[in-house]
Amino acid sequence: MVFVVAEIGINHNGSLEIAKKLIDAAVVVGCDAVKFQKRTVEKVYSKSALDAPRDSPWGKTNREQKNGLEFSLKDYEKINKYCKSKKIDWFVSCWDIDSQIKMRKFKTKYNKVASAMLIHKKLLETIAKEKKHTFISTGMSTMKQIEDAIKIFKKNKCSFELMHSHSAYPMPIEEANLQLITTLKNKFKCNVGYSGHETASYVVCLSAVLLGATSIERHITLDRTMYGSDQAASLEPDGLHRMVRDIRTVEKILGDGKKRIWDSEKPAQKKLREIFA
């Protein structure tokens, strides 16, 4: 089955109540996991970038905005407990080594390498040493950069799958280039999923499944008009429900590729081939 991840990311806007509602939405529609993001803000961004002006619900600088979107370890303890109570897996994409190490306490089943972090070799080493199955997004990366990342995971004998991705928010549909799923699968001999940043439609995700994507990750939100750079490129709960429903339908349609005569065909076989008996 296709592994479906509801990407909450930073669409919780720093609110545990919003995060819980998004987790609930993912549970109701049958997602396999929810995913968040974790950063040590002062390590990921330069002082000049953080001091730059930016109006947000939390203040007038980038620093206030970035800090406003970050959950603390205590917050993640509550998320961990909540996800366990709802029987859904959760995991994070960490943007720095300190965050990756701190999040180990939760013993999540999976890891994620964000497209932005694919060239951060020290972070990749830290992740690979945990030997958890890791989803590796490939947006804005060259084939050589993807290959270098894969070498780190193979060296550490850490299972992984690539995720074809495009790093614009939202992604222009004409740049989806889903044939790359097949290209990556053939070149690197591994499973390949799709991480989508398109607008409200989920037709790209369904098309990715038809091309053999083994996992689908899609940003979700309670309301696409909420504050946040990722909200417009996210699915609301109704859209998420339709996407998961249709992915499961497509899986049934695709079948297993084995030729057989179905029991449902046998009456027609008996009737229509009697002439040749």
C-alpha positions in Angstrom: 0.0 0.0 0.0 1.0 3.6 -0.6 2.2 5.2 2.6 0.3 8.5 3.0 1.8 11.2 5.1 -0.2 14.3 6.2 2.4 17.1 6.4 1.4 19.4 9.2 4.8 21.1 9.0 4.4 24.6 10.5 0.7 25.0 9.5 -0.2 24.7 13.2 1.0 28.3 13.6 2.4 27.5 17.0 -0.9 26.3 18.4 -1.2 22.8 19.9 -5.0 23.0 19.5 -4.6 23.5 15.7 -2.0 20.7 15.6 -4.4 18.3 17.4 -7.2 19.2 14.9 -4.9 18.5 12.0 -3.9 15.2 13.6 -7.6 14.3 14.0 -8.2 15.1 10.3 -5.4 12.8 9.3 -6.7 10.0 11.5 -10.3 10.3 10.3 -9.3 9.9 6.6 -6.9 7.0 7.3 -3.4 8.6 6.8 -0.5 6.5 7.9 1.4 9.2 9.6 1.6 13.0 10.3 4.8 15.0 10.0 6.1 18.1 11.6 9.2 20.2 11.2 11.8 21.1 13.9 14.5 23.8 13.8 16.9 25.5 16.3 16.1 28.9 14.9 19.4 30.5 15.9 21.4 27.8 14.2 19.4 27.5 11.0 19.2 31.2 10.1 21.9 33.9 10.3 21.6 36.8 12.7 21.0 39.3 9.8 18.2 37.1 8.4 16.6 36.9 11.8 16.9 40.6 12.5 15.2 41.5 9.2 11.8 43.1 9.4 8.8 40.9 9.0 5.2 41.5 10.1 3.6 38.5 11.6 1.2 37.6 14.4 4.2 37.3 16.7 6.0 40.5 16.1 7.9 42.6 13.6 11.1 40.6 12.8 11.9 37.2 11.2 13.2 36.0 14.6 9.8 36.5 16.2 8.0 34.9 13.3 10.3 31.8 13.3 10.2 31.4 17.0 6.4 31.7 17.0 6.2 28.8 14.6 8.4 26.4 16.6 7.1 23.8 19.0 9.2 23.1 22.1 10.2 19.7 23.4 7.4 19.9 25.9 5.0 20.6 23.1 6.2 17.6 21.3 5.8 15.5 24.4 2.1 16.4 24.2 2.0 15.7 20.5 3.6 12.3 21.1 1.1 11.4 23.7 -1.8 12.6 21.6 -0.7 10.7 18.5 -0.3 7.5 20.6 -3.8 8.0 21.9 -5.1 8.4 18.3 -3.0 5.4 17.1 -1.2 7.3 14.3 2.6 7.5 13.7 4.3 10.9 13.7 7.7 12.1 12.8 9.7 15.2 12.0 12.0 16.7 9.5 14.8 18.3 11.5 16.7 21.2 9.9 19.8 21.0 12.2 21.8 18.5 14.1 20.9 19.7 17.6 17.2 19.3 16.7 17.7 15.8 15.3 19.5 14.7 18.4 16.9 16.2 20.8 14.1 14.6 19.0 15.6 11.1 19.5 13.9 10.9 22.9 10.5 10.3 21.2 11.7 7.1 19.4 9.6 7.8 16.3 9.6 5.1 13.6 10.6 7.3 10.7 12.9 10.2 9.7 12.6 12.8 6.9 15.2 14.8 5.0 13.7 18.0 3.8 14.8 19.1 0.3 16.6 22.1 1.8 18.7 19.8 3.9 19.7 17.2 1.2 23.2 18.8 0.8 23.8 19.1 4.6 26.1 16.0 4.8 26.7 16.2 8.6 23.0 16.3 9.3 22.5 13.4 6.9 25.2 11.4 8.7 23.4 12.1 12.0 20.1 10.9 10.6 21.5 7.8 8.9 23.2 6.6 12.0 19.8 6.3 13.7 18.9 3.5 11.1 15.3 4.5 10.9 13.5 4.3 7.5 14.0 7.8 6.0 12.1 9.7 3.4 14.4 11.9 1.4 12.9 14.8 -0.6 14.8 15.7 -3.7 13.4 19.2 -4.6 15.9 21.8 -6.0 18.6 19.1 -6.1 20.8 17.7 -8.9 21.2 14.0 -9.6 24.8 14.2 -8.2 23.5 15.7 -5.0 20.9 13.0 -4.7 23.5 10.4 -5.3 25.8 11.8 -2.7 23.0 11.7 -0.1 22.1 8.1 -1.0 25.8 7.1 -0.5 25.6 8.3 3.1 22.5 6.2 3.8 23.9 3.1 2.1 27.2 3.5 4.0 25.3 3.5 7.3 23.0 0.7 6.2 19.9 2.9 6.8 16.8 2.1 4.8 15.4 5.0 2.8 13.2 6.0 -0.1 13.4 9.1 -2.3 10.5 11.5 -2.7 10.3 13.4 -5.9 9.5 17.0 -5.0 9.4 20.5 -6.3 10.3 23.2 -3.9 8.1 26.1 -5.0 5.2 27.0 -2.8 2.9 26.5 -4.6 4.4 24.3 -7.4 3.4 25.3 -11.0 1.5 22.2 -12.3 3.4 22.3 -15.6 6.6 21.7 -13.6 5.5 18.6 -11.8 7.6 16.3 -14.1 6.3 13.1 -12.6 8.1 11.0 -15.1 11.1 11.7 -12.8 9.6 9.1 -10.4 10.4 6.4 -12.9 13.8 8.0 -13.7 14.8 8.0 -10.0 13.5 4.5 -9.4 15.5 3.1 -12.3 18.7 5.0 -11.6 18.9 4.4 -7.9 17.1 1.1 -7.6 15.0 2.2 -4.7 11.4 3.1 -3.8 10.3 6.6 -4.8 7.4 8.6 -3.4 6.1 12.1 -4.1 6.0 15.1 -1.8 3.5 17.7 -3.2 3.4 21.5 -2.8 0.8 22.2 -5.5 -2.4 24.1 -4.9 -5.7 22.6 -3.7 -6.0 19.9 -6.4 -4.6 16.5 -5.6 -4.6 15.2 -9.2 -0.8 15.3 -9.1 -0.7 12.9 -6.2 -3.0 10.5 -7.9 -0.9 10.6 -11.0 2.2 9.9 -8.9 0.5 6.8 -7.6 -0.3 5.7 -11.1 3.4 6.0 -11.9 4.4 3.8 -9.0 5.0 6.2 -6.1 5.4 4.2 -2.9 4.6 7.2 -0.6 2.6 10.4 -0.8 3.2 13.4 1.4 0.8 16.3 1.2 0.7 19.5 3.3 -2.6 19.9 5.2 -4.3 22.9 6.8 -7.6 23.7 8.5 -8.0 26.8 6.2 -5.9 27.7 3.2 -6.5 31.4 3.9 -4.7 31.2 7.4 -1.5 33.0 8.0 1.6 31.1 6.7 3.7 30.5 3.6 2.6 26.9 3.3 -1.1 27.3 3.8 -2.1 28.0 0.1 -0.2 24.9 -1.1 -2.1 22.7 1.4 -5.2 20.6 1.4 -8.1 21.3 3.8 -9.6 18.3 5.6 -12.3 17.6 2.9 -9.6 17.7 0.2 -7.4 15.3 2.3 -10.3 12.9 2.7 -10.9 12.8 -1.1 -7.2 12.4 -1.8 -6.8 9.4 0.5 -10.1 7.9 -0.7 -9.0 8.2 -4.3 -5.5 6.9 -3.7 -6.9 3.7 -2.1 -9.3 3.4 -5.1 -6.4 3.8 -7.6 -4.4 1.1 -5.7 -7.4 -1.3 -6.1 -7.6 -0.4 -9.8 -3.9 -1.0 -10.4 -3.9 -4.5 -8.9 -0.9 -6.7 -8.7 -0.1 -7.2 -12.4 -0.7 -11.0 -12.4 -2.8 -12.4 -15.2 -5.7 -14.5 -13.9 -9.3 -15.5 -14.8 -11.5 -14.0 -12.2 -14.5 -15.8 -10.7 -16.7 -12.9 -11.9 -15.6 -13.6 -15.5 -16.5 -17.3 -15.4 -20.2 -17.0 -16.2 -19.3 -14.9 -19.3 -16.5 -17.4 -20.2 -19.0 -20.2 -20.1 -21.7 -18.3 -22.1 -19.5 -16.6 -24.7 -17.1 -19.4 -25.4 -19.7 -22.2 -25.8 -19.6 -21.7 -29.5 -16.0 -23.0 -29.5 -16.8 -26.1 -27.3 
